[in-house]
Amino acid sequence: MLQSDQPNAGVNSLSGEVKANKDGSYDIYFAPKAPKGRENNWIQTIPGKSWFIILCMYGPLEPWLDKTWRPSELELVNSRT
């Protein structure tokens, strides 16, 4: 795990702290600093250090099992907006 100032190395949608989008999906941000208002949806990265994503599915629903749903690709977000 990437050692950073953040106390946890991940986010958990069952914690009650991660903000869901209106459609029930979640946006998770990977950046050195948290986007304002999305601190609970943020995982801290450190410039120059590599990292990778692990997605754990506990009790996945049928769309995961029959492969009609998959996580989206990572998207670059402009940090100035």
PDB file of N, CA, C and O in Angstrom:
ATOM      1  N   MET A   1       0.837  -1.181   0.000  1.00  0.00           N
ATOM      2  CA  MET A   1       0.000   0.000   0.000  1.00  0.00           C
ATOM      3  C   MET A   1       0.880   1.241   0.000  1.00  0.00           C
ATOM      4  O   MET A   1       1.952   1.268   0.604  1.00  0.00           O
ATOM      5  N   LEU A   2       0.406   2.248  -0.682  1.00  0.00           N
ATOM      6  CA  LEU A   2       1.118   3.514  -0.760  1.00  0.00           C
ATOM      7  C   LEU A   2       1.055   4.214   0.587  1.00  0.00           C
ATOM      8  O   LEU A   2      -0.031   4.481   1.101  1.00  0.00           O
ATOM      9  N   GLN A   3       2.202   4.509   1.153  1.00  0.00           N
ATOM     10  CA  GLN A   3       2.221   5.201   2.440  1.00  0.00           C
ATOM     11  C   GLN A   3       2.036   6.687   2.203  1.00  0.00           C
ATOM     12  O   GLN A   3       2.792   7.319   1.465  1.00  0.00           O
ATOM     13  N   SER A   4       0.993   7.240   2.861  1.00  0.00           N
ATOM     14  CA  SER A   4       0.682   8.656   2.711  1.00  0.00           C
ATOM     15  C   SER A   4       0.179   9.187   4.051  1.00  0.00           C
ATOM     16  O   SER A   4       0.148   8.465   5.047  1.00  0.00           O
ATOM     17  N   ASP A   5      -0.210  10.448   4.059  1.00  0.00           N
ATOM     18  CA  ASP A   5      -0.763  11.062   5.270  1.00  0.00           C
ATOM     19  C   ASP A   5      -2.181  10.585   5.560  1.00  0.00           C
ATOM     20  O   ASP A   5      -2.685  10.768   6.668  1.00  0.00           O
ATOM     21  N   GLN A   6      -2.818   9.981   4.575  1.00  0.00           N
ATOM     22  CA  GLN A   6      -4.187   9.519   4.731  1.00  0.00           C
ATOM     23  C   GLN A   6      -4.222   8.294   5.648  1.00  0.00           C
ATOM     24  O   GLN A   6      -3.422   7.375   5.470  1.00  0.00           O
ATOM     25  N   PRO A   7      -5.134   8.265   6.628  1.00  0.00           N
ATOM     26  CA  PRO A   7      -5.153   7.149   7.578  1.00  0.00           C
ATOM     27  C   PRO A   7      -5.557   5.812   6.960  1.00  0.00           C
ATOM     28  O   PRO A   7      -5.132   4.766   7.450  1.00  0.00           O
ATOM     29  N   ASN A   8      -6.372   5.815   5.891  1.00  0.00           N
ATOM     30  CA  ASN A   8      -6.792   4.583   5.232  1.00  0.00           C
ATOM     31  C   ASN A   8      -6.315   4.586   3.790  1.00  0.00           C
ATOM     32  O   ASN A   8      -6.203   5.640   3.163  1.00  0.00           O
ATOM     33  N   ALA A   9      -6.037   3.409   3.274  1.00  0.00           N
ATOM     34  CA  ALA A   9      -5.541   3.307   1.902  1.00  0.00           C
ATOM     35  C   ALA A   9      -6.651   3.122   0.883  1.00  0.00           C
ATOM     36  O   ALA A   9      -6.366   2.886  -0.291  1.00  0.00           O
ATOM     37  N   GLY A  10      -7.905   3.222   1.295  1.00  0.00           N
ATOM     38  CA  GLY A  10      -8.999   3.024   0.362  1.00  0.00           C
ATOM     39  C   GLY A  10     -10.278   3.662   0.849  1.00  0.00           C
ATOM     40  O   GLY A  10     -10.318   4.288   1.909  1.00  0.00           O
ATOM     41  N   VAL A  11     -11.325   3.493   0.061  1.00  0.00           N
ATOM     42  CA  VAL A  11     -12.647   3.964   0.427  1.00  0.00           C
ATOM     43  C   VAL A  11     -13.600   2.779   0.410  1.00  0.00           C
ATOM     44  O   VAL A  11     -13.355   1.786  -0.275  1.00  0.00           O
ATOM     45  N   ASN A  12     -14.681   2.887   1.160  1.00  0.00           N
ATOM     46  CA  ASN A  12     -15.633   1.804   1.297  1.00  0.00           C
ATOM     47  C   ASN A  12     -17.034   2.388   1.171  1.00  0.00           C
ATOM     48  O   ASN A  12     -17.440   3.203   1.998  1.00  0.00           O
ATOM     49  N   SER A  13     -17.768   1.983   0.155  1.00  0.00           N
ATOM     50  CA  SER A  13     -19.110   2.526  -0.063  1.00  0.00           C
ATOM     51  C   SER A  13     -20.073   2.151   1.053  1.00  0.00           C
ATOM     52  O   SER A  13     -21.119   2.785   1.191  1.00  0.00           O
ATOM     53  N   LEU A  14     -19.754   1.148   1.847  1.00  0.00           N
ATOM     54  CA  LEU A  14     -20.625   0.737   2.958  1.00  0.00           C
ATOM     55  C   LEU A  14     -20.355   1.517   4.240  1.00  0.00           C
ATOM     56  O   LEU A  14     -21.053   1.326   5.236  1.00  0.00           O
ATOM     57  N   SER A  15     -19.357   2.387   4.228  1.00  0.00           N
ATOM     58  CA  SER A  15     -19.003   3.141   5.437  1.00  0.00           C
ATOM     59  C   SER A  15     -20.024   4.215   5.788  1.00  0.00           C
ATOM     60  O   SER A  15     -20.084   4.666   6.931  1.00  0.00           O
ATOM     61  N   GLY A  16     -20.821   4.623   4.814  1.00  0.00           N
ATOM     62  CA  GLY A  16     -21.768   5.707   5.031  1.00  0.00           C
ATOM     63  C   GLY A  16     -21.146   7.076   4.855  1.00  0.00           C
ATOM     64  O   GLY A  16     -21.838   8.086   4.979  1.00  0.00           O
ATOM     65  N   GLU A  17     -19.860   7.132   4.570  1.00  0.00           N
ATOM     66  CA  GLU A  17     -19.156   8.404   4.417  1.00  0.00           C
ATOM     67  C   GLU A  17     -18.905   8.772   2.961  1.00  0.00           C
ATOM     68  O   GLU A  17     -18.764   9.953   2.643  1.00  0.00           O
ATOM     69  N   VAL A  18     -18.848   7.801   2.084  1.00  0.00           N
ATOM     70  CA  VAL A  18     -18.593   8.052   0.672  1.00  0.00           C
ATOM     71  C   VAL A  18     -19.871   8.580   0.036  1.00  0.00           C
ATOM     72  O   VAL A  18     -20.941   7.995   0.203  1.00  0.00           O
ATOM     73  N   LYS A  19     -19.757   9.698  -0.701  1.00  0.00           N
ATOM     74  CA  LYS A  19     -20.926  10.315  -1.326  1.00  0.00           C
ATOM     75  C   LYS A  19     -21.244   9.636  -2.659  1.00  0.00           C
ATOM     76  O   LYS A  19     -20.386   9.507  -3.532  1.00  0.00           O
ATOM     77  N   ALA A  20     -22.492   9.211  -2.788  1.00  0.00           N
ATOM     78  CA  ALA A  20     -22.956   8.623  -4.045  1.00  0.00           C
ATOM     79  C   ALA A  20     -23.441   9.728  -4.978  1.00  0.00           C
ATOM     80  O   ALA A  20     -23.852  10.797  -4.527  1.00  0.00           O
ATOM     81  N   ASN A  21     -23.392   9.464  -6.264  1.00  0.00           N
ATOM     82  CA  ASN A  21     -23.975  10.364  -7.256  1.00  0.00           C
ATOM     83  C   ASN A  21     -25.488  10.171  -7.253  1.00  0.00           C
ATOM     84  O   ASN A  21     -25.993   9.224  -6.650  1.00  0.00           O
ATOM     85  N   LYS A  22     -26.208  11.060  -7.920  1.00  0.00           N
ATOM     86  CA  LYS A  22     -27.675  10.985  -7.956  1.00  0.00           C
ATOM     87  C   LYS A  22     -28.175   9.665  -8.537  1.00  0.00           C
ATOM     88  O   LYS A  22     -29.246   9.188  -8.162  1.00  0.00           O
ATOM     89  N   ASP A  23     -27.394   9.068  -9.463  1.00  0.00           N
ATOM     90  CA  ASP A  23     -27.813   7.801 -10.077  1.00  0.00           C
ATOM     91  C   ASP A  23     -27.389   6.576  -9.271  1.00  0.00           C
ATOM     92  O   ASP A  23     -27.610   5.445  -9.704  1.00  0.00           O
ATOM     93  N   GLY A  24     -26.780   6.793  -8.100  1.00  0.00           N
ATOM     94  CA  GLY A  24     -26.354   5.687  -7.247  1.00  0.00           C
ATOM     95  C   GLY A  24     -24.927   5.220  -7.495  1.00  0.00           C
ATOM     96  O   GLY A  24     -24.419   4.373  -6.761  1.00  0.00           O
ATOM     97  N   SER A  25     -24.283   5.754  -8.509  1.00  0.00           N
ATOM     98  CA  SER A  25     -22.889   5.401  -8.786  1.00  0.00           C
ATOM     99  C   SER A  25     -21.969   6.195  -7.859  1.00  0.00           C
ATOM    100  O   SER A  25     -22.416   7.102  -7.157  1.00  0.00           O
ATOM    101  N   TYR A  26     -20.699   5.852  -7.863  1.00  0.00           N
ATOM    102  CA  TYR A  26     -19.709   6.535  -7.031  1.00  0.00           C
ATOM    103  C   TYR A  26     -18.557   7.008  -7.899  1.00  0.00           C
ATOM    104  O   TYR A  26     -18.105   6.292  -8.793  1.00  0.00           O
ATOM    105  N   ASP A  27     -18.085   8.223  -7.630  1.00  0.00           N
ATOM    106  CA  ASP A  27     -16.853   8.729  -8.237  1.00  0.00           C
ATOM    107  C   ASP A  27     -15.788   8.696  -7.155  1.00  0.00           C
ATOM    108  O   ASP A  27     -15.992   9.224  -6.062  1.00  0.00           O
ATOM    109  N   ILE A  28     -14.656   8.081  -7.454  1.00  0.00           N
ATOM    110  CA  ILE A  28     -13.523   8.022  -6.536  1.00  0.00           C
ATOM    111  C   ILE A  28     -12.390   8.818  -7.172  1.00  0.00           C
ATOM    112  O   ILE A  28     -12.079   8.636  -8.350  1.00  0.00           O
ATOM    113  N   TYR A  29     -11.778   9.693  -6.393  1.00  0.00           N
ATOM    114  CA  TYR A  29     -10.728  10.578  -6.889  1.00  0.00           C
ATOM    115  C   TYR A  29      -9.369  10.124  -6.378  1.00  0.00           C
ATOM    116  O   TYR A  29      -9.210   9.835  -5.192  1.00  0.00           O
ATOM    117  N   PHE A  30      -8.397  10.061  -7.267  1.00  0.00           N
ATOM    118  CA  PHE A  30      -7.017   9.712  -6.940  1.00  0.00           C
ATOM    119  C   PHE A  30      -6.174  10.939  -7.235  1.00  0.00           C
ATOM    120  O   PHE A  30      -6.030  11.332  -8.393  1.00  0.00           O
ATOM    121  N   ALA A  31      -5.618  11.546  -6.199  1.00  0.00           N
ATOM    122  CA  ALA A  31      -4.859  12.783  -6.380  1.00  0.00           C
ATOM    123  C   ALA A  31      -4.059  13.086  -5.119  1.00  0.00           C
ATOM    124  O   ALA A  31      -4.382  12.581  -4.044  1.00  0.00           O
ATOM    125  N   PRO A  32      -3.014  13.910  -5.241  1.00  0.00           N
ATOM    126  CA  PRO A  32      -2.250  14.293  -4.051  1.00  0.00           C
ATOM    127  C   PRO A  32      -3.086  15.057  -3.023  1.00  0.00           C
ATOM    128  O   PRO A  32      -2.863  14.928  -1.819  1.00  0.00           O
ATOM    129  N   LYS A  33      -4.061  15.864  -3.505  1.00  0.00           N
ATOM    130  CA  LYS A  33      -4.919  16.634  -2.603  1.00  0.00           C
ATOM    131  C   LYS A  33      -6.378  16.323  -2.911  1.00  0.00           C
ATOM    132  O   LYS A  33      -6.745  16.090  -4.062  1.00  0.00           O
ATOM    133  N   ALA A  34      -7.201  16.324  -1.869  1.00  0.00           N
ATOM    134  CA  ALA A  34      -8.622  16.004  -2.031  1.00  0.00           C
ATOM    135  C   ALA A  34      -9.363  17.118  -2.745  1.00  0.00           C
ATOM    136  O   ALA A  34      -9.123  18.294  -2.473  1.00  0.00           O
ATOM    137  N   PRO A  35     -10.266  16.764  -3.659  1.00  0.00           N
ATOM    138  CA  PRO A  35     -11.123  17.790  -4.252  1.00  0.00           C
ATOM    139  C   PRO A  35     -12.109  18.301  -3.202  1.00  0.00           C
ATOM    140  O   PRO A  35     -12.659  17.518  -2.428  1.00  0.00           O
ATOM    141  N   LYS A  36     -12.324  19.585  -3.180  1.00  0.00           N
ATOM    142  CA  LYS A  36     -13.199  20.201  -2.175  1.00  0.00           C
ATOM    143  C   LYS A  36     -14.593  19.569  -2.215  1.00  0.00           C
ATOM    144  O   LYS A  36     -15.209  19.461  -3.275  1.00  0.00           O
ATOM    145  N   GLY A  37     -15.067  19.163  -1.065  1.00  0.00           N
ATOM    146  CA  GLY A  37     -16.378  18.561  -0.943  1.00  0.00           C
ATOM    147  C   GLY A  37     -16.428  17.077  -1.236  1.00  0.00           C
ATOM    148  O   GLY A  37     -17.473  16.448  -1.067  1.00  0.00           O
ATOM    149  N   ARG A  38     -15.315  16.505  -1.672  1.00  0.00           N
ATOM    150  CA  ARG A  38     -15.267  15.079  -2.007  1.00  0.00           C
ATOM    151  C   ARG A  38     -14.153  14.361  -1.232  1.00  0.00           C
ATOM    152  O   ARG A  38     -13.601  13.365  -1.699  1.00  0.00           O
ATOM    153  N   GLU A  39     -13.844  14.869  -0.076  1.00  0.00           N
ATOM    154  CA  GLU A  39     -12.752  14.305   0.722  1.00  0.00           C
ATOM    155  C   GLU A  39     -12.979  12.824   1.052  1.00  0.00           C
ATOM    156  O   GLU A  39     -12.019  12.057   1.125  1.00  0.00           O
ATOM    157  N   ASN A  40     -14.231  12.418   1.251  1.00  0.00           N
ATOM    158  CA  ASN A  40     -14.510  11.013   1.572  1.00  0.00           C
ATOM    159  C   ASN A  40     -14.499  10.104   0.353  1.00  0.00           C
ATOM    160  O   ASN A  40     -14.560   8.882   0.490  1.00  0.00           O
ATOM    161  N   ASN A  41     -14.421  10.690  -0.843  1.00  0.00           N
ATOM    162  CA  ASN A  41     -14.350   9.925  -2.091  1.00  0.00           C
ATOM    163  C   ASN A  41     -12.941   9.992  -2.686  1.00  0.00           C
ATOM    164  O   ASN A  41     -12.763   9.778  -3.885  1.00  0.00           O
ATOM    165  N   TRP A  42     -11.965  10.281  -1.869  1.00  0.00           N
ATOM    166  CA  TRP A  42     -10.606  10.565  -2.338  1.00  0.00           C
ATOM    167  C   TRP A  42      -9.604   9.577  -1.763  1.00  0.00           C
ATOM    168  O   TRP A  42      -9.683   9.201  -0.593  1.00  0.00           O
ATOM    169  N   ILE A  43      -8.664   9.162  -2.599  1.00  0.00           N
ATOM    170  CA  ILE A  43      -7.523   8.355  -2.177  1.00  0.00           C
ATOM    171  C   ILE A  43      -6.273   9.142  -2.537  1.00  0.00           C
ATOM    172  O   ILE A  43      -6.073   9.522  -3.691  1.00  0.00           O
ATOM    173  N   GLN A  44      -5.449   9.379  -1.551  1.00  0.00           N
ATOM    174  CA  GLN A  44      -4.253  10.207  -1.742  1.00  0.00           C
ATOM    175  C   GLN A  44      -3.188   9.467  -2.544  1.00  0.00           C
ATOM    176  O   GLN A  44      -2.893   8.301  -2.282  1.00  0.00           O
ATOM    177  N   THR A  45      -2.620  10.159  -3.519  1.00  0.00           N
ATOM    178  CA  THR A  45      -1.473   9.657  -4.270  1.00  0.00           C
ATOM    179  C   THR A  45      -0.283  10.561  -3.972  1.00  0.00           C
ATOM    180  O   THR A  45      -0.442  11.668  -3.459  1.00  0.00           O
ATOM    181  N   ILE A  46       0.894  10.079  -4.295  1.00  0.00           N
ATOM    182  CA  ILE A  46       2.112  10.848  -4.069  1.00  0.00           C
ATOM    183  C   ILE A  46       2.836  10.978  -5.402  1.00  0.00           C
ATOM    184  O   ILE A  46       3.179   9.970  -6.019  1.00  0.00           O
ATOM    185  N   PRO A  47       3.074  12.215  -5.855  1.00  0.00           N
ATOM    186  CA  PRO A  47       3.770  12.400  -7.128  1.00  0.00           C
ATOM    187  C   PRO A  47       5.088  11.620  -7.156  1.00  0.00           C
ATOM    188  O   PRO A  47       5.862  11.648  -6.199  1.00  0.00           O
ATOM    189  N   GLY A  48       5.325  10.928  -8.267  1.00  0.00           N
ATOM    190  CA  GLY A  48       6.554  10.157  -8.434  1.00  0.00           C
ATOM    191  C   GLY A  48       6.494   8.746  -7.866  1.00  0.00           C
ATOM    192  O   GLY A  48       7.423   7.964  -8.072  1.00  0.00           O
ATOM    193  N   LYS A  49       5.427   8.405  -7.160  1.00  0.00           N
ATOM    194  CA  LYS A  49       5.256   7.055  -6.606  1.00  0.00           C
ATOM    195  C   LYS A  49       4.172   6.334  -7.406  1.00  0.00           C
ATOM    196  O   LYS A  49       3.124   6.907  -7.706  1.00  0.00           O
ATOM    197  N   SER A  50       4.433   5.083  -7.743  1.00  0.00           N
ATOM    198  CA  SER A  50       3.435   4.329  -8.492  1.00  0.00           C
ATOM    199  C   SER A  50       2.374   3.753  -7.558  1.00  0.00           C
ATOM    200  O   SER A  50       2.596   3.623  -6.354  1.00  0.00           O
ATOM    201  N   TRP A  51       1.226   3.411  -8.126  1.00  0.00           N
ATOM    202  CA  TRP A  51       0.114   2.843  -7.366  1.00  0.00           C
ATOM    203  C   TRP A  51      -0.758   2.062  -8.326  1.00  0.00           C
ATOM    204  O   TRP A  51      -0.613   2.189  -9.542  1.00  0.00           O
ATOM    205  N   PHE A  52      -1.663   1.254  -7.795  1.00  0.00           N
ATOM    206  CA  PHE A  52      -2.607   0.520  -8.621  1.00  0.00           C
ATOM    207  C   PHE A  52      -3.929   0.393  -7.887  1.00  0.00           C
ATOM    208  O   PHE A  52      -4.004   0.625  -6.680  1.00  0.00           O
ATOM    209  N   ILE A  53      -4.961   0.028  -8.612  1.00  0.00           N
ATOM    210  CA  ILE A  53      -6.307  -0.045  -8.070  1.00  0.00           C
ATOM    211  C   ILE A  53      -6.706  -1.503  -7.874  1.00  0.00           C
ATOM    212  O   ILE A  53      -6.464  -2.349  -8.735  1.00  0.00           O
ATOM    213  N   ILE A  54      -7.318  -1.778  -6.731  1.00  0.00           N
ATOM    214  CA  ILE A  54      -7.916  -3.087  -6.475  1.00  0.00           C
ATOM    215  C   ILE A  54      -9.397  -2.837  -6.194  1.00  0.00           C
ATOM    216  O   ILE A  54      -9.739  -2.020  -5.339  1.00  0.00           O
ATOM    217  N   LEU A  55     -10.263  -3.530  -6.901  1.00  0.00           N
ATOM    218  CA  LEU A  55     -11.701  -3.418  -6.691  1.00  0.00           C
ATOM    219  C   LEU A  55     -12.184  -4.721  -6.057  1.00  0.00           C
ATOM    220  O   LEU A  55     -12.059  -5.790  -6.654  1.00  0.00           O
ATOM    221  N   CYS A  56     -12.719  -4.632  -4.880  1.00  0.00           N
ATOM    222  CA  CYS A  56     -13.264  -5.807  -4.183  1.00  0.00           C
ATOM    223  C   CYS A  56     -14.780  -5.762  -4.274  1.00  0.00           C
ATOM    224  O   CYS A  56     -15.397  -4.746  -3.955  1.00  0.00           O
ATOM    225  N   MET A  57     -15.372  -6.849  -4.703  1.00  0.00           N
ATOM    226  CA  MET A  57     -16.826  -6.946  -4.823  1.00  0.00           C
ATOM    227  C   MET A  57     -17.311  -7.985  -3.811  1.00  0.00           C
ATOM    228  O   MET A  57     -17.008  -9.171  -3.932  1.00  0.00           O
ATOM    229  N   TYR A  58     -18.057  -7.533  -2.827  1.00  0.00           N
ATOM    230  CA  TYR A  58     -18.617  -8.418  -1.813  1.00  0.00           C
ATOM    231  C   TYR A  58     -20.105  -8.575  -2.083  1.00  0.00           C
ATOM    232  O   TYR A  58     -20.856  -7.601  -2.025  1.00  0.00           O
ATOM    233  N   GLY A  59     -20.528  -9.784  -2.374  1.00  0.00           N
ATOM    234  CA  GLY A  59     -21.935 -10.021  -2.680  1.00  0.00           C
ATOM    235  C   GLY A  59     -22.370  -9.317  -3.942  1.00  0.00           C
ATOM    236  O   GLY A  59     -23.392  -8.630  -3.934  1.00  0.00           O
ATOM    237  N   PRO A  60     -21.619  -9.465  -5.047  1.00  0.00           N
ATOM    238  CA  PRO A  60     -21.978  -8.753  -6.271  1.00  0.00           C
ATOM    239  C   PRO A  60     -23.335  -9.222  -6.808  1.00  0.00           C
ATOM    240  O   PRO A  60     -23.746 -10.362  -6.595  1.00  0.00           O
ATOM    241  N   LEU A  61     -24.005  -8.325  -7.498  1.00  0.00           N
ATOM    242  CA  LEU A  61     -25.294  -8.628  -8.096  1.00  0.00           C
ATOM    243  C   LEU A  61     -25.115  -9.308  -9.451  1.00  0.00           C
ATOM    244  O   LEU A  61     -24.001  -9.405  -9.964  1.00  0.00           O
ATOM    245  N   GLU A  62     -26.206  -9.771 -10.014  1.00  0.00           N
ATOM    246  CA  GLU A  62     -26.183 -10.540 -11.266  1.00  0.00           C
ATOM    247  C   GLU A  62     -25.445  -9.835 -12.413  1.00  0.00           C
ATOM    248  O   GLU A  62     -24.707 -10.498 -13.142  1.00  0.00           O
ATOM    249  N   PRO A  63     -25.616  -8.499 -12.606  1.00  0.00           N
ATOM    250  CA  PRO A  63     -24.887  -7.853 -13.706  1.00  0.00           C
ATOM    251  C   PRO A  63     -23.364  -8.015 -13.615  1.00  0.00           C
ATOM    252  O   PRO A  63     -22.686  -8.051 -14.642  1.00  0.00           O
ATOM    253  N   TRP A  64     -22.833  -8.110 -12.423  1.00  0.00           N
ATOM    254  CA  TRP A  64     -21.387  -8.362 -12.281  1.00  0.00           C
ATOM    255  C   TRP A  64     -21.080  -9.802 -12.665  1.00  0.00           C
ATOM    256  O   TRP A  64     -20.111 -10.073 -13.374  1.00  0.00           O
ATOM    257  N   LEU A  65     -21.906 -10.715 -12.195  1.00  0.00           N
ATOM    258  CA  LEU A  65     -21.663 -12.139 -12.436  1.00  0.00           C
ATOM    259  C   LEU A  65     -21.839 -12.519 -13.904  1.00  0.00           C
ATOM    260  O   LEU A  65     -21.078 -13.333 -14.427  1.00  0.00           O
ATOM    261  N   ASP A  66     -22.844 -11.932 -14.579  1.00  0.00           N
ATOM    262  CA  ASP A  66     -23.047 -12.284 -15.991  1.00  0.00           C
ATOM    263  C   ASP A  66     -22.284 -11.343 -16.942  1.00  0.00           C
ATOM    264  O   ASP A  66     -22.434 -11.419 -18.162  1.00  0.00           O
ATOM    265  N   LYS A  67     -21.473 -10.466 -16.361  1.00  0.00           N
ATOM    266  CA  LYS A  67     -20.569  -9.576 -17.104  1.00  0.00           C
ATOM    267  C   LYS A  67     -21.283  -8.547 -17.983  1.00  0.00           C
ATOM    268  O   LYS A  67     -20.727  -8.096 -18.984  1.00  0.00           O
ATOM    269  N   THR A  68     -22.521  -8.173 -17.611  1.00  0.00           N
ATOM    270  CA  THR A  68     -23.198  -7.090 -18.327  1.00  0.00           C
ATOM    271  C   THR A  68     -22.858  -5.734 -17.716  1.00  0.00           C
ATOM    272  O   THR A  68     -23.188  -4.697 -18.292  1.00  0.00           O
ATOM    273  N   TRP A  69     -22.195  -5.731 -16.547  1.00  0.00           N
ATOM    274  CA  TRP A  69     -21.695  -4.505 -15.923  1.00  0.00           C
ATOM    275  C   TRP A  69     -20.214  -4.665 -15.662  1.00  0.00           C
ATOM    276  O   TRP A  69     -19.748  -5.743 -15.292  1.00  0.00           O
ATOM    277  N   ARG A  70     -19.481  -3.591 -15.857  1.00  0.00           N
ATOM    278  CA  ARG A  70     -18.068  -3.560 -15.502  1.00  0.00           C
ATOM    279  C   ARG A  70     -17.723  -2.145 -15.067  1.00  0.00           C
ATOM    280  O   ARG A  70     -18.376  -1.189 -15.485  1.00  0.00           O
ATOM    281  N   PRO A  71     -16.703  -2.005 -14.233  1.00  0.00           N
ATOM    282  CA  PRO A  71     -16.296  -0.648 -13.828  1.00  0.00           C
ATOM    283  C   PRO A  71     -15.853   0.151 -15.054  1.00  0.00           C
ATOM    284  O   PRO A  71     -15.325  -0.407 -16.016  1.00  0.00           O
ATOM    285  N   SER A  72     -16.072   1.445 -15.000  1.00  0.00           N
ATOM    286  CA  SER A  72     -15.630   2.282 -16.120  1.00  0.00           C
ATOM    287  C   SER A  72     -14.116   2.471 -16.067  1.00  0.00           C
ATOM    288  O   SER A  72     -13.466   2.163 -15.068  1.00  0.00           O
ATOM    289  N   GLU A  73     -13.587   2.976 -17.149  1.00  0.00           N
ATOM    290  CA  GLU A  73     -12.163   3.295 -17.218  1.00  0.00           C
ATOM    291  C   GLU A  73     -11.877   4.528 -16.377  1.00  0.00           C
ATOM    292  O   GLU A  73     -12.784   5.309 -16.091  1.00  0.00           O
ATOM    293  N   LEU A  74     -10.628   4.708 -15.980  1.00  0.00           N
ATOM    294  CA  LEU A  74     -10.236   5.925 -15.273  1.00  0.00           C
ATOM    295  C   LEU A  74     -10.369   7.113 -16.202  1.00  0.00           C
ATOM    296  O   LEU A  74     -10.077   7.014 -17.393  1.00  0.00           O
ATOM    297  N   GLU A  75     -10.807   8.235 -15.661  1.00  0.00           N
ATOM    298  CA  GLU A  75     -10.950   9.456 -16.431  1.00  0.00           C
ATOM    299  C   GLU A  75     -10.158  10.570 -15.776  1.00  0.00           C
ATOM    300  O   GLU A  75     -10.214  10.750 -14.560  1.00  0.00           O
ATOM    301  N   LEU A  76      -9.421  11.316 -16.582  1.00  0.00           N
ATOM    302  CA  LEU A  76      -8.690  12.471 -16.083  1.00  0.00           C
ATOM    303  C   LEU A  76      -9.681  13.600 -15.838  1.00  0.00           C
ATOM    304  O   LEU A  76     -10.467  13.942 -16.721  1.00  0.00           O
ATOM    305  N   VAL A  77      -9.645  14.177 -14.646  1.00  0.00           N
ATOM    306  CA  VAL A  77     -10.522  15.275 -14.280  1.00  0.00           C
ATOM    307  C   VAL A  77      -9.680  16.530 -14.134  1.00  0.00           C
ATOM    308  O   VAL A  77      -8.629  16.512 -13.492  1.00  0.00           O
ATOM    309  N   ASN A  78     -10.145  17.617 -14.730  1.00  0.00           N
ATOM    310  CA  ASN A  78      -9.436  18.891 -14.620  1.00  0.00           C
ATOM    311  C   ASN A  78      -9.562  19.384 -13.187  1.00  0.00           C
ATOM    312  O   ASN A  78     -10.667  19.645 -12.713  1.00  0.00           O
ATOM    313  N   SER A  79      -8.457  19.510 -12.511  1.00  0.00           N
ATOM    314  CA  SER A  79      -8.477  19.906 -11.086  1.00  0.00           C
ATOM    315  C   SER A  79      -8.822  21.378 -10.888  1.00  0.00           C
ATOM    316  O   SER A  79      -9.002  21.812  -9.750  1.00  0.00           O
ATOM    317  N   ARG A  80      -8.916  22.137 -11.937  1.00  0.00           N
ATOM    318  CA  ARG A  80      -9.214  23.569 -11.813  1.00  0.00           C
ATOM    319  C   ARG A  80     -10.691  23.875 -11.900  1.00  0.00           C
ATOM    320  O   ARG A  80     -11.087  25.035 -11.784  1.00  0.00           O
ATOM    321  N   THR A  81     -11.527  22.849 -12.104  1.00  0.00           N
ATOM    322  CA  THR A  81     -12.975  23.106 -12.229  1.00  0.00           C
ATOM    323  C   THR A  81     -13.681  22.592 -11.011  1.00  0.00           C
ATOM    324  O   THR A  81     -14.903  22.706 -10.912  1.00  0.00           O
TER     325      THR A  81
END
